[in-house]
């Protein structure tokens, strides 16, 4: 079964308050396909941050990375469904019982919310995991967590573009793969704390469904123009991939 999620460009609203978020949303308009609300903005503005999607009719990706006991996560998923979010993140490291409860609650609510399991944060590398007592490196841990989440019913996953090709091979076409750490082909942002990054074109070629981009759009002199350039890069990579797949 192939995923029916068309994917595209998700704009990360990594700003401090609702006013700045509204300006950012209106500034990019329809140049993006989804809006991502993370911890900073949600802590500041709460449910109002999720309603930002109404400004341009775009779905909202609620990136809260829930990691708690199953009952607490179950209830939080229920509240997220009530807010109308399209995607909600939970940590894959939360365990099978937590993941199963999250998926079951989303299905029970019937709002179309998709639970996405975060594998390994893009700010971490092999050395970071080793110091935390996790052996085998990033890719091995990403796959371990993804397999547990898949068995628990999760079908959407957050991973860096460095692991997306292996994830696609392991999980097949049904999986929705969400990749932060996307950078323009021109340059990587200064002061970047993400260690496992790639261009939009490379991520698409490797099998990414959704590409999450924050600073390269937010901090650009022309945010809408930056978003459109990334959309064009994504479309070009998809078209090239389709042609390659159709070749005898």
SULTA-V619186 format. One line per field, one symbol per residue. psi: psi as a letter, one per 40 degrees, with the letter a starting at -180 (. if undefined). A space follows every 50 residues. Layout:
# SULTA-V619186
psi->???
This chain:
# SULTA-V619186
psi->hiheheaahhhhggididddddddddddbeeieihhhaddddddeadddd eddddefiihhhgefhgaidddddddddddddeeidihiihdeeiddddd dddddddddfeehhhhhhchieeiaddddddeehieiddddddddddddd deeheiihiiededddddddeaedhhhhhafhiiddiiiifhehdgiiid dddddeeidhhhhcddddeidgdddddddddddddddddddddddei.
